Amino acid sequence: MGPLDGTKVRVVLTTEIGPLSDKLKYAMENDIACLKLDWVYESIKIGYALPFPNFIIQSVKACSTPEKPNSTYI
């Protein structure tokens, strides 16, 4: 797959958790809708494309390893 063409792509489907790909970064930086996969499934169930607002991903964690808790030992 080649680079994301912002002149043709209007929606990017992705999971909510996972690595932040270059394509997803580009989409978020260029106001291309990044939607949860549930948008597809729910739209199929109801029989038409649902509005995006309930399925938009605002940000994605780009960390694949758990973060250390911020604690101090006495």
C-alpha positions in Angstrom: 0.0 0.0 0.0 1.3 3.4 -0.9 1.1 6.7 0.9 -2.3 8.1 2.0 -3.7 10.5 -0.7 -5.5 13.2 1.2 -7.3 14.4 -2.0 -9.1 11.0 -2.4 -9.4 9.6 1.2 -12.2 11.0 3.3 -12.3 8.3 6.1 -9.7 6.1 7.8 -10.9 3.1 9.7 -8.8 1.9 12.6 -8.7 0.3 16.0 -8.7 2.5 19.1 -5.6 1.0 20.6 -2.5 0.2 18.7 0.5 1.8 17.1 0.1 5.2 15.5 0.8 4.6 11.9 2.1 7.3 9.5 -1.2 7.2 7.7 -3.2 7.7 10.8 -1.0 10.6 11.9 -1.5 12.2 8.5 -5.2 11.7 8.6 -5.5 13.3 12.1 -3.3 16.2 11.1 -5.3 16.8 7.9 -8.8 16.6 9.4 -9.6 13.3 7.7 -12.2 11.4 9.8 -10.6 8.5 11.8 -13.4 6.1 12.7 -13.7 3.1 14.9 -14.4 -0.2 13.1 -17.7 -0.3 14.8 -19.0 2.4 12.4 -18.9 -0.2 9.6 -20.6 -3.0 11.6 -23.3 -0.7 13.0 -23.9 0.9 9.6 -24.4 -2.6 8.1 -26.8 -3.6 10.9 -29.0 -0.5 10.3 -28.8 -0.6 6.5 -27.1 2.8 5.8 -24.0 4.8 6.7 -24.4 6.2 10.2 -23.2 9.8 11.0 -19.5 9.9 12.1 -19.7 11.8 15.5 -20.3 8.7 17.7 -17.5 6.8 16.0 -14.7 9.3 15.7 -11.3 8.5 17.3 -9.9 11.6 18.8 -6.5 10.1 19.6 -4.7 6.8 19.6 -2.2 5.6 22.1 1.1 4.9 20.3 2.6 2.9 23.1 2.8 -0.9 22.8 4.3 -1.4 26.2 2.5 -0.6 29.5 3.5 2.5 31.3 5.2 2.4 34.7 3.0 3.7 37.5 4.3 7.0 38.9 5.1 6.0 42.4 7.8 6.7 44.9 9.2 4.3 47.5 10.0 5.4 51.0 
